[in-house]
Amino acid sequence: MERAATIEEIAERLRQEPYHLLFNNCLIKSIRFAKECKRLEIDAEVVFCFGLVPARFSSSGRLFNIPFLHAWAEINGERIELSQPLGYEGVLGIMPEKVRPLVKLRF
């Protein structure tokens, strides 16, 4: 139980940090998360992917799948989103947790 709380505390702290495309993006936050977990002897992987995500163009209101690069962390196969607070809806209604990977790279 304590381990899960620690993982969630680290993840939530990173989610609350301001997102910046060049300096604090999903990949950077995921790498930082994995490093912090490894220091606590928790096995964490970083997953970087090319995938598709539903987006909504405001003029039509229709959903379209668009190509998207995204990263997250995994612990025991569980995806941990770090780029933004959970439930965040960005430009074009994109939600990071809805990215469906087509190609994944784990490290």
Secondary structure by P-SEA (a helix, b strand, c coil): caaaaaaaaaaaaaaacccccccccaaaaaaaaaaaaaaacbbbbbbbbbbbbbbbcccccbbbbbbbcccccccccbbbbcccccccccccccccccccccccccc
